[in-house]
């Protein structure tokens, strides 16, 4: 799932500690298992970061000058509900509008393995 958040609070988008906390809260809200995280504040503004989860990752990139944030939420299995993370981030960033796209991903179906008589 990807999400674009528009009309966000610029102060929040530029707050390294705030974005870190919000992303960890979003991971928890969607039922993910956090295994690590890394965030960076750019100069003069903006934050990018990733929360590594046992089920894959949640990433964010912010542009305070545009009131905009881009999210990538890659999850596997059925226990994690990425839409709950988007809802958490929408509220935390005070987004005016959110556009979400979902792309099913995964391994292609594999043909049934056959045993070979010749070795």
N, CA, C and O atoms as CSV, one atom per row, in Angstrom:
chain,resi,resn,atom,element,x,y,z
A,1,UNK,N,N,0.847,-1.156,0.000
A,1,UNK,CA,C,0.000,0.000,0.000
A,1,UNK,C,C,0.900,1.227,0.000
A,1,UNK,O,O,1.913,1.269,0.697
A,2,UNK,N,N,0.522,2.214,-0.781
A,2,UNK,CA,C,1.170,3.520,-0.713
A,2,UNK,C,C,0.095,4.539,-0.373
A,2,UNK,O,O,-1.079,4.350,-0.693
A,3,UNK,N,N,0.500,5.602,0.269
A,3,UNK,CA,C,-0.440,6.664,0.612
A,3,UNK,C,C,0.255,7.999,0.446
A,3,UNK,O,O,1.424,8.162,0.796
A,4,UNK,N,N,-0.488,8.949,-0.093
A,4,UNK,CA,C,-0.014,10.319,-0.207
A,4,UNK,C,C,-0.915,11.172,0.661
A,4,UNK,O,O,-2.138,11.139,0.525
A,5,UNK,N,N,-0.302,11.942,1.561
A,5,UNK,CA,C,-1.041,12.769,2.503
A,5,UNK,C,C,-0.780,14.230,2.180
A,5,UNK,O,O,0.367,14.674,2.136
A,6,UNK,N,N,-1.851,14.968,1.956
A,6,UNK,CA,C,-1.777,16.370,1.548
A,6,UNK,C,C,-2.351,17.269,2.640
A,6,UNK,O,O,-3.190,16.842,3.433
A,7,UNK,N,N,-1.893,18.506,2.669
A,7,UNK,CA,C,-2.412,19.472,3.633
A,7,UNK,C,C,-2.007,19.170,5.059
A,7,UNK,O,O,-2.724,19.520,5.997
A,8,UNK,N,N,-0.857,18.520,5.233
A,8,UNK,CA,C,-0.367,18.141,6.563
A,8,UNK,C,C,0.232,19.338,7.283
A,8,UNK,O,O,0.592,20.334,6.654
A,9,UNK,N,N,0.338,19.241,8.597
A,9,UNK,CA,C,0.943,20.258,9.441
A,9,UNK,C,C,2.461,20.281,9.184
A,9,UNK,O,O,3.152,19.297,9.445
A,10,UNK,N,N,2.963,21.395,8.680
A,10,UNK,CA,C,4.388,21.509,8.325
A,10,UNK,C,C,5.307,21.301,9.520
A,10,UNK,O,O,6.373,20.700,9.386
A,11,UNK,N,N,4.907,21.790,10.682
A,11,UNK,CA,C,5.731,21.624,11.875
A,11,UNK,C,C,5.906,20.174,12.259
A,11,UNK,O,O,6.993,19.758,12.659
A,12,UNK,N,N,4.847,19.406,12.142
A,12,UNK,CA,C,4.920,17.975,12.459
A,12,UNK,C,C,5.781,17.255,11.425
A,12,UNK,O,O,6.586,16.392,11.776
A,13,UNK,N,N,5.612,17.608,10.145
A,13,UNK,CA,C,6.373,16.957,9.076
A,13,UNK,C,C,7.878,17.164,9.204
A,13,UNK,O,O,8.662,16.379,8.671
A,14,UNK,N,N,8.286,18.223,9.911
A,14,UNK,CA,C,9.709,18.546,10.027
A,14,UNK,C,C,10.292,18.154,11.385
A,14,UNK,O,O,11.444,18.471,11.681
A,15,UNK,N,N,9.506,17.470,12.204
A,15,UNK,CA,C,9.912,17.103,13.565
A,15,UNK,C,C,10.399,15.653,13.588
A,15,UNK,O,O,9.595,14.721,13.560
A,16,UNK,N,N,11.709,15.473,13.640
A,16,UNK,CA,C,12.305,14.134,13.607
A,16,UNK,C,C,11.752,13.239,14.709
A,16,UNK,O,O,11.311,12.124,14.431
A,17,UNK,N,N,11.769,13.705,15.944
A,17,UNK,CA,C,11.284,12.886,17.050
A,17,UNK,C,C,9.787,12.614,16.925
A,17,UNK,O,O,9.322,11.514,17.223
A,18,UNK,N,N,9.036,13.622,16.483
A,18,UNK,CA,C,7.604,13.457,16.314
A,18,UNK,C,C,7.258,12.450,15.237
A,18,UNK,O,O,6.369,11.619,15.427
A,19,UNK,N,N,7.950,12.513,14.105
A,19,UNK,CA,C,7.705,11.559,13.008
A,19,UNK,C,C,8.096,10.151,13.452
A,19,UNK,O,O,7.384,9.186,13.172
A,20,UNK,N,N,9.217,10.039,14.138
A,20,UNK,CA,C,9.645,8.728,14.635
A,20,UNK,C,C,8.583,8.126,15.539
A,20,UNK,O,O,8.188,6.975,15.356
A,21,UNK,N,N,8.123,8.894,16.509
A,21,UNK,CA,C,7.094,8.405,17.433
A,21,UNK,C,C,5.805,8.054,16.705
A,21,UNK,O,O,5.182,7.031,16.991
A,22,UNK,N,N,5.412,8.897,15.772
A,22,UNK,CA,C,4.173,8.669,15.032
A,22,UNK,C,C,4.254,7.403,14.185
A,22,UNK,O,O,3.284,6.649,14.107
A,23,UNK,N,N,5.387,7.164,13.556
A,23,UNK,CA,C,5.545,5.961,12.739
A,23,UNK,C,C,5.547,4.700,13.608
A,23,UNK,O,O,4.975,3.681,13.220
A,24,UNK,N,N,6.176,4.761,14.761
A,24,UNK,CA,C,6.148,3.609,15.672
A,24,UNK,C,C,4.736,3.367,16.196
A,24,UNK,O,O,4.320,2.221,16.363
A,25,UNK,N,N,4.007,4.440,16.452
A,25,UNK,CA,C,2.614,4.327,16.878
A,25,UNK,C,C,1.765,3.701,15.759
A,25,UNK,O,O,0.908,2.858,16.026
A,26,UNK,N,N,2.004,4.113,14.522
A,26,UNK,CA,C,1.264,3.571,13.383
A,26,UNK,C,C,1.539,2.079,13.207
A,26,UNK,O,O,0.631,1.301,12.917
A,27,UNK,N,N,2.797,1.692,13.386
A,27,UNK,CA,C,3.151,0.271,13.278
A,27,UNK,C,C,2.411,-0.539,14.334
A,27,UNK,O,O,1.892,-1.619,14.053
A,28,UNK,N,N,2.371,-0.014,15.531
A,28,UNK,CA,C,1.658,-0.692,16.614
A,28,UNK,C,C,0.156,-0.743,16.332
A,28,UNK,O,O,-0.489,-1.767,16.557
A,29,UNK,N,N,-0.397,0.369,15.839
A,29,UNK,CA,C,-1.837,0.453,15.576
A,29,UNK,C,C,-2.297,-0.568,14.546
A,29,UNK,O,O,-3.428,-1.049,14.612
A,30,UNK,N,N,-1.429,-0.903,13.594
A,30,UNK,CA,C,-1.835,-1.844,12.544
A,30,UNK,C,C,-1.507,-3.293,12.890
A,30,UNK,O,O,-1.764,-4.195,12.093
A,31,UNK,N,N,-0.939,-3.519,14.079
A,31,UNK,CA,C,-0.666,-4.882,14.524
A,31,UNK,C,C,0.665,-5.439,14.077
A,31,UNK,O,O,0.868,-6.653,14.105
A,32,UNK,N,N,1.582,-4.568,13.663
A,32,UNK,CA,C,2.898,-5.022,13.195
A,32,UNK,C,C,3.840,-5.280,14.368
A,32,UNK,O,O,3.650,-4.757,15.465
A,33,UNK,N,N,4.853,-6.094,14.112
A,33,UNK,CA,C,5.885,-6.410,15.092
A,33,UNK,C,C,7.144,-5.628,14.733
A,33,UNK,O,O,7.841,-5.981,13.782
A,34,UNK,N,N,7.443,-4.572,15.482
A,34,UNK,CA,C,8.591,-3.716,15.193
A,34,UNK,C,C,9.885,-4.434,15.586
A,34,UNK,O,O,10.018,-4.945,16.698
A,35,UNK,N,N,10.839,-4.459,14.640
A,35,UNK,CA,C,12.149,-5.045,14.928
A,35,UNK,C,C,13.272,-4.001,14.859
A,35,UNK,O,O,14.403,-4.282,15.258
A,36,UNK,N,N,12.967,-2.805,14.359
A,36,UNK,CA,C,13.960,-1.739,14.303
A,36,UNK,C,C,13.414,-0.535,13.565
A,36,UNK,O,O,12.344,-0.594,12.960
A,37,UNK,N,N,14.170,0.576,13.622
A,37,UNK,CA,C,13.770,1.773,12.883
A,37,UNK,C,C,14.970,2.692,12.686
A,37,UNK,O,O,15.955,2.633,13.422
A,38,UNK,N,N,14.854,3.539,11.672
A,38,UNK,CA,C,15.917,4.504,11.369
A,38,UNK,C,C,15.273,5.708,10.689
A,38,UNK,O,O,14.527,5.555,9.721
A,39,UNK,N,N,15.565,6.911,11.200
A,39,UNK,CA,C,15.006,8.148,10.664
A,39,UNK,C,C,16.101,9.188,10.520
A,39,UNK,O,O,17.103,9.156,11.234
A,40,UNK,N,N,15.896,10.118,9.580
A,40,UNK,CA,C,16.879,11.166,9.315
A,40,UNK,C,C,16.149,12.473,9.010
A,40,UNK,O,O,15.181,12.488,8.249
A,41,UNK,N,N,16.616,13.558,9.602
A,41,UNK,CA,C,16.084,14.885,9.279
A,41,UNK,C,C,17.035,15.561,8.313
A,41,UNK,O,O,18.246,15.597,8.536
A,42,UNK,N,N,16.480,16.095,7.241
A,42,UNK,CA,C,17.270,16.773,6.225
A,42,UNK,C,C,17.370,18.257,6.532
A,42,UNK,O,O,16.547,18.809,7.261
A,43,UNK,N,N,18.388,18.897,5.968
A,43,UNK,CA,C,18.551,20.332,6.102
A,43,UNK,C,C,18.316,20.953,4.731
A,43,UNK,O,O,18.972,20.546,3.773
A,44,UNK,N,N,17.442,21.887,4.596
A,44,UNK,CA,C,16.865,22.665,5.676
A,44,UNK,C,C,15.585,22.071,6.276
A,44,UNK,O,O,15.137,22.529,7.327
A,45,UNK,N,N,14.989,21.063,5.631
A,45,UNK,CA,C,13.742,20.527,6.171
A,45,UNK,C,C,13.427,19.167,5.576
A,45,UNK,O,O,13.976,18.775,4.546
A,46,UNK,N,N,12.527,18.452,6.251
A,46,UNK,CA,C,12.062,17.154,5.781
A,46,UNK,C,C,12.636,16.012,6.584
A,46,UNK,O,O,13.744,16.087,7.117
A,47,UNK,N,N,11.854,14.955,6.657
A,47,UNK,CA,C,12.245,13.758,7.391
A,47,UNK,C,C,11.957,12.540,6.521
A,47,UNK,O,O,10.926,12.474,5.852
A,48,UNK,N,N,12.866,11.586,6.535
A,48,UNK,CA,C,12.641,10.290,5.899
A,48,UNK,C,C,12.982,9.216,6.913
A,48,UNK,O,O,13.873,9.384,7.746
A,49,UNK,N,N,12.265,8.120,6.829
A,49,UNK,CA,C,12.576,7.051,7.758
A,49,UNK,C,C,11.824,5.781,7.453
A,49,UNK,O,O,10.907,5.741,6.634
A,50,UNK,N,N,12.250,4.743,8.147
A,50,UNK,CA,C,11.657,3.428,7.951
A,50,UNK,C,C,11.533,2.725,9.296
A,50,UNK,O,O,12.407,2.819,10.158
A,51,UNK,N,N,10.428,2.024,9.443
A,51,UNK,CA,C,10.234,1.128,10.573
A,51,UNK,C,C,10.280,-0.277,9.998
A,51,UNK,O,O,9.441,-0.650,9.178
A,52,UNK,N,N,11.250,-1.045,10.427
A,52,UNK,CA,C,11.367,-2.428,9.985
A,52,UNK,C,C,10.449,-3.260,10.873
A,52,UNK,O,O,10.539,-3.211,12.099
A,53,UNK,N,N,9.581,-4.010,10.247
A,53,UNK,CA,C,8.663,-4.870,10.990
A,53,UNK,C,C,8.902,-6.313,10.576
A,53,UNK,O,O,9.410,-6.572,9.485
A,54,UNK,N,N,8.545,-7.239,11.424
A,54,UNK,CA,C,8.720,-8.658,11.101
A,54,UNK,C,C,7.963,-9.003,9.820
A,54,UNK,O,O,8.314,-9.948,9.114
A,55,UNK,N,N,6.927,-8.230,9.532
A,55,UNK,CA,C,6.083,-8.469,8.364
A,55,UNK,C,C,6.522,-7.656,7.150
A,55,UNK,O,O,5.855,-7.736,6.119
A,56,UNK,N,N,7.598,-6.881,7.208
A,56,UNK,CA,C,8.255,-6.129,6.145
A,56,UNK,C,C,8.642,-4.728,6.596
A,56,UNK,O,O,9.574,-4.601,7.390
A,57,UNK,N,N,7.963,-3.638,6.123
A,57,UNK,CA,C,8.393,-2.293,6.514
A,57,UNK,C,C,7.312,-1.234,6.300
A,57,UNK,O,O,6.364,-1.429,5.539
A,58,UNK,N,N,7.485,-0.102,6.997
A,58,UNK,CA,C,6.698,1.111,6.806
A,58,UNK,C,C,7.711,2.227,6.592
A,58,UNK,O,O,8.630,2.391,7.395
A,59,UNK,N,N,7.555,2.991,5.525
A,59,UNK,CA,C,8.495,4.074,5.231
A,59,UNK,C,C,7.736,5.385,5.017
A,59,UNK,O,O,6.587,5.387,4.577
A,60,UNK,N,N,8.402,6.500,5.337
A,60,UNK,CA,C,7.814,7.821,5.161
A,60,UNK,C,C,8.864,8.783,4.623
A,60,UNK,O,O,10.047,8.682,4.947
A,61,UNK,N,N,8.406,9.718,3.795
A,61,UNK,CA,C,9.223,10.816,3.296
A,61,UNK,C,C,8.347,12.058,3.394
A,61,UNK,O,O,7.207,12.048,2.930
A,62,UNK,N,N,8.869,13.131,3.994
A,62,UNK,CA,C,8.054,14.328,4.190
A,62,UNK,C,C,8.644,15.542,3.480
A,62,UNK,O,O,9.859,15.684,3.343
A,63,UNK,N,N,7.749,16.403,3.038
A,63,UNK,CA,C,8.085,17.676,2.426
A,63,UNK,C,C,7.283,18.755,3.155
A,63,UNK,O,O,6.193,19.118,2.712
A,64,UNK,N,N,7.817,19.273,4.277
A,64,UNK,CA,C,7.078,20.267,5.053
A,64,UNK,C,C,6.673,21.497,4.234
A,64,UNK,O,O,5.589,22.051,4.418
A,65,UNK,N,N,7.557,21.909,3.335
A,65,UNK,CA,C,7.281,23.109,2.536
A,65,UNK,C,C,6.054,22.948,1.628
A,65,UNK,O,O,5.502,23.930,1.131
A,66,UNK,N,N,5.647,21.708,1.425
A,66,UNK,CA,C,4.466,21.436,0.598
A,66,UNK,C,C,3.318,20.831,1.414
A,66,UNK,O,O,2.249,20.551,0.871
A,67,UNK,N,N,3.538,20.631,2.706
A,67,UNK,CA,C,2.509,20.007,3.542
A,67,UNK,C,C,2.181,18.598,3.090
A,67,UNK,O,O,1.033,18.159,3.162
A,68,UNK,N,N,3.204,17.890,2.622
A,68,UNK,CA,C,3.011,16.602,1.946
A,68,UNK,C,C,3.873,15.508,2.572
A,68,UNK,O,O,5.013,15.746,2.971
A,69,UNK,N,N,3.304,14.307,2.649
A,69,UNK,CA,C,4.055,13.122,3.082
A,69,UNK,C,C,3.706,11.953,2.180
A,69,UNK,O,O,2.553,11.784,1.785
A,70,UNK,N,N,4.707,11.147,1.856
A,70,UNK,CA,C,4.521,9.928,1.063
A,70,UNK,C,C,4.839,8.734,1.952
A,70,UNK,O,O,5.867,8.708,2.630
A,71,UNK,N,N,3.947,7.745,1.943
A,71,UNK,CA,C,4.112,6.545,2.758
A,71,UNK,C,C,4.178,5.314,1.890
A,71,UNK,O,O,3.497,5.225,0.869
A,72,UNK,N,N,5.001,4.361,2.295
A,72,UNK,CA,C,5.044,3.030,1.699
A,72,UNK,C,C,4.832,2.049,2.840
A,72,UNK,O,O,5.556,2.081,3.835
A,73,UNK,N,N,3.847,1.182,2.699
A,73,UNK,CA,C,3.538,0.198,3.730
A,73,UNK,C,C,3.543,-1.165,3.058
A,73,UNK,O,O,2.599,-1.533,2.359
A,74,UNK,N,N,4.607,-1.898,3.276
A,74,UNK,CA,C,4.762,-3.213,2.660
A,74,UNK,C,C,4.594,-4.243,3.760
A,74,UNK,O,O,5.370,-4.274,4.716
A,75,UNK,N,N,3.582,-5.086,3.627
A,75,UNK,CA,C,3.329,-6.093,4.652
A,75,UNK,C,C,3.025,-7.431,4.008
A,75,UNK,O,O,2.622,-7.509,2.848
A,76,UNK,N,N,3.224,-8.473,4.783
A,76,UNK,CA,C,2.882,-9.808,4.319
A,76,UNK,C,C,2.020,-10.478,5.382
A,76,UNK,O,O,2.005,-10.063,6.541
A,77,UNK,N,N,1.326,-11.490,4.981
A,77,UNK,CA,C,0.444,-12.185,5.907
A,77,UNK,C,C,-0.878,-11.456,6.034
A,77,UNK,O,O,-1.150,-10.495,5.314
A,78,UNK,N,N,-1.692,-11.927,6.957
A,78,UNK,CA,C,-3.024,-11.335,7.121
A,78,UNK,C,C,-3.222,-10.672,8.479
A,78,UNK,O,O,-4.283,-10.104,8.737
A,79,UNK,N,N,-2.226,-10.735,9.346
A,79,UNK,CA,C,-2.394,-10.180,10.694
A,79,UNK,C,C,-2.247,-8.667,10.739
A,79,UNK,O,O,-2.849,-8.021,11.597
A,80,UNK,N,N,-1.462,-8.085,9.836
A,80,UNK,CA,C,-1.230,-6.645,9.818
A,80,UNK,C,C,-2.295,-5.973,8.955
A,80,UNK,O,O,-2.617,-6.445,7.865
A,81,UNK,N,N,-2.830,-4.874,9.455
A,81,UNK,CA,C,-3.864,-4.111,8.749
A,81,UNK,C,C,-3.306,-2.734,8.392
A,81,UNK,O,O,-3.474,-1.791,9.165
A,82,UNK,N,N,-2.634,-2.596,7.223
A,82,UNK,CA,C,-1.953,-1.351,6.894
A,82,UNK,C,C,-2.863,-0.134,6.853
A,82,UNK,O,O,-2.397,0.981,7.087
A,83,UNK,N,N,-4.142,-0.312,6.565
A,83,UNK,CA,C,-5.044,0.843,6.526
A,83,UNK,C,C,-5.119,1.517,7.904
A,83,UNK,O,O,-5.300,2.732,7.992
A,84,UNK,N,N,-4.980,0.730,8.974
A,84,UNK,CA,C,-4.987,1.313,10.317
A,84,UNK,C,C,-3.763,2.203,10.543
A,84,UNK,O,O,-3.841,3.203,11.256
A,85,UNK,N,N,-2.637,1.837,9.934
A,85,UNK,CA,C,-1.439,2.678,10.017
A,85,UNK,C,C,-1.668,3.989,9.272
A,85,UNK,O,O,-1.293,5.057,9.754
A,86,UNK,N,N,-2.281,3.903,8.105
A,86,UNK,CA,C,-2.576,5.116,7.336
A,86,UNK,C,C,-3.508,6.031,8.132
A,86,UNK,O,O,-3.291,7.242,8.188
A,87,UNK,N,N,-4.539,5.458,8.743
A,87,UNK,CA,C,-5.472,6.250,9.544
A,87,UNK,C,C,-4.752,6.955,10.697
A,87,UNK,O,O,-5.015,8.125,10.977
A,88,UNK,N,N,-3.859,6.248,11.351
A,88,UNK,CA,C,-3.080,6.808,12.459
A,88,UNK,C,C,-2.221,7.973,11.971
A,88,UNK,O,O,-2.166,9.020,12.617
A,89,UNK,N,N,-1.559,7.794,10.846
A,89,UNK,CA,C,-0.687,8.831,10.301
A,89,UNK,C,C,-1.499,10.011,9.767
A,89,UNK,O,O,-1.082,11.160,9.915
A,90,UNK,N,N,-2.631,9.749,9.160
A,90,UNK,CA,C,-3.511,10.831,8.693
A,90,UNK,C,C,-3.871,11.749,9.863
A,90,UNK,O,O,-3.765,12.971,9.769
A,91,UNK,N,N,-4.298,11.130,10.967
A,91,UNK,CA,C,-4.682,11.913,12.135
A,91,UNK,C,C,-3.486,12.618,12.757
A,91,UNK,O,O,-3.576,13.797,13.099
A,92,UNK,N,N,-2.373,11.917,12.908
A,92,UNK,CA,C,-1.190,12.477,13.542
A,92,UNK,C,C,-0.549,13.605,12.759
A,92,UNK,O,O,0.019,14.528,13.343
A,93,UNK,N,N,-0.638,13.536,11.428
A,93,UNK,CA,C,-0.058,14.583,10.577
A,93,UNK,C,C,-1.065,15.684,10.262
A,93,UNK,O,O,-0.734,16.685,9.627
A,94,UNK,N,N,-2.298,15.480,10.718
A,94,UNK,CA,C,-3.397,16.431,10.461
A,94,UNK,C,C,-3.602,16.647,8.971
A,94,UNK,O,O,-3.780,17.776,8.513
A,95,UNK,N,N,-3.574,15.550,8.221
A,95,UNK,CA,C,-3.723,15.615,6.767
A,95,UNK,C,C,-5.130,16.052,6.379
A,95,UNK,O,O,-6.117,15.636,6.985
A,96,UNK,N,N,-5.198,16.885,5.372
A,96,UNK,CA,C,-6.485,17.322,4.849
A,96,UNK,C,C,-7.049,16.345,3.835
A,96,UNK,O,O,-8.264,16.231,3.679
A,97,UNK,N,N,-6.159,15.638,3.145
A,97,UNK,CA,C,-6.587,14.687,2.117
A,97,UNK,C,C,-5.580,13.554,2.038
A,97,UNK,O,O,-4.374,13.764,2.172
A,98,UNK,N,N,-6.095,12.342,1.819
A,98,UNK,CA,C,-5.245,11.161,1.704
A,98,UNK,C,C,-5.642,10.399,0.445
A,98,UNK,O,O,-6.824,10.186,0.175
A,99,UNK,N,N,-4.645,10.000,-0.305
A,99,UNK,CA,C,-4.865,9.158,-1.488
A,99,UNK,C,C,-4.116,7.853,-1.264
A,99,UNK,O,O,-2.899,7.853,-1.076
A,100,UNK,N,N,-4.848,6.736,-1.284
A,100,UNK,CA,C,-4.264,5.419,-1.005
A,100,UNK,C,C,-4.323,4.566,-2.264
A,100,UNK,O,O,-5.319,4.572,-2.988
A,101,UNK,N,N,-3.254,3.840,-2.510
A,101,UNK,CA,C,-3.203,2.863,-3.606
A,101,UNK,C,C,-2.746,1.530,-3.036
A,101,UNK,O,O,-1.815,1.474,-2.232
A,102,UNK,N,N,-3.396,0.472,-3.453
A,102,UNK,CA,C,-2.998,-0.869,-3.029
A,102,UNK,C,C,-2.538,-1.656,-4.244
A,102,UNK,O,O,-3.179,-1.642,-5.295
A,103,UNK,N,N,-1.427,-2.334,-4.083
A,103,UNK,CA,C,-0.871,-3.171,-5.135
A,103,UNK,C,C,-0.604,-4.547,-4.558
A,103,UNK,O,O,0.307,-4.706,-3.745
A,104,UNK,N,N,-1.382,-5.548,-4.960
A,104,UNK,CA,C,-1.092,-6.903,-4.472
A,104,UNK,C,C,0.278,-7.330,-4.975
A,104,UNK,O,O,0.602,-7.160,-6.150
A,105,UNK,N,N,1.073,-7.884,-4.077
A,105,UNK,CA,C,2.403,-8.363,-4.446
A,105,UNK,C,C,2.615,-9.726,-3.835
A,105,UNK,O,O,1.920,-10.120,-2.898
A,106,UNK,N,N,3.560,-10.425,-4.362
A,106,UNK,CA,C,3.886,-11.730,-3.808
A,106,UNK,C,C,4.547,-12.604,-4.846
A,106,UNK,O,O,4.761,-12.208,-5.991
A,107,UNK,N,N,4.855,-13.781,-4.414
A,107,UNK,CA,C,5.495,-14.732,-5.307
A,107,UNK,C,C,4.479,-15.268,-6.306
A,107,UNK,O,O,3.329,-15.518,-5.945
A,108,UNK,N,N,4.891,-15.446,-7.552
A,108,UNK,CA,C,3.963,-16.035,-8.515
A,108,UNK,C,C,3.665,-17.482,-8.127
A,108,UNK,O,O,4.451,-18.131,-7.436
A,109,UNK,N,N,2.530,-17.962,-8.580
A,109,UNK,CA,C,2.185,-19.368,-8.302
A,109,UNK,C,C,3.279,-20.257,-8.877
A,109,UNK,O,O,3.738,-20.057,-10.002
A,110,UNK,N,N,3.680,-21.223,-8.097
A,110,UNK,CA,C,4.741,-22.127,-8.541
A,110,UNK,C,C,4.120,-23.435,-8.969
A,110,UNK,O,O,3.220,-23.948,-8.303
A,111,UNK,N,N,4.595,-23.984,-10.083
A,111,UNK,CA,C,4.060,-25.280,-10.512
A,111,UNK,C,C,4.412,-26.360,-9.490
A,111,UNK,O,O,5.417,-26.263,-8.785
A,112,UNK,N,N,3.595,-27.357,-9.425
A,112,UNK,CA,C,3.848,-28.471,-8.519
A,112,UNK,C,C,5.172,-29.119,-8.892
A,112,UNK,O,O,5.423,-29.416,-10.060
A,113,UNK,N,N,6.005,-29.332,-7.902
A,113,UNK,CA,C,7.316,-29.938,-8.153
A,113,UNK,C,C,7.133,-31.384,-8.588
A,113,UNK,O,O,6.297,-32.111,-8.051
A,114,UNK,N,N,7.920,-31.781,-9.558
A,114,UNK,CA,C,7.883,-33.172,-10.017
A,114,UNK,C,C,9.202,-33.824,-9.647
A,114,UNK,O,O,10.269,-33.212,-9.701
A,115,UNK,N,N,9.089,-35.052,-9.281
A,115,UNK,CA,C,10.315,-35.802,-8.991
A,115,UNK,C,C,10.860,-36.358,-10.290
A,115,UNK,O,O,10.132,-36.874,-11.138
A,116,UNK,N,N,12.133,-36.235,-10.409
A,116,UNK,CA,C,12.786,-36.764,-11.596
A,116,UNK,C,C,13.328,-38.155,-11.298
A,116,UNK,O,O,13.916,-38.391,-10.242
A,117,UNK,N,N,13.121,-39.083,-12.250
A,117,UNK,CA,C,13.624,-40.451,-12.068
A,117,UNK,C,C,15.130,-40.473,-12.280
A,117,UNK,O,O,15.833,-41.268,-11.656
A,118,UNK,N,N,15.628,-39.610,-13.152
A,118,UNK,CA,C,17.056,-39.579,-13.416
A,118,UNK,C,C,17.743,-38.685,-12.386
A,118,UNK,O,O,17.250,-37.608,-12.052
A,119,UNK,N,N,18.866,-39.143,-11.899
A,119,UNK,CA,C,19.634,-38.337,-10.936
A,119,UNK,C,C,21.025,-38.147,-11.414
A,119,UNK,O,O,21.825,-37.497,-10.741
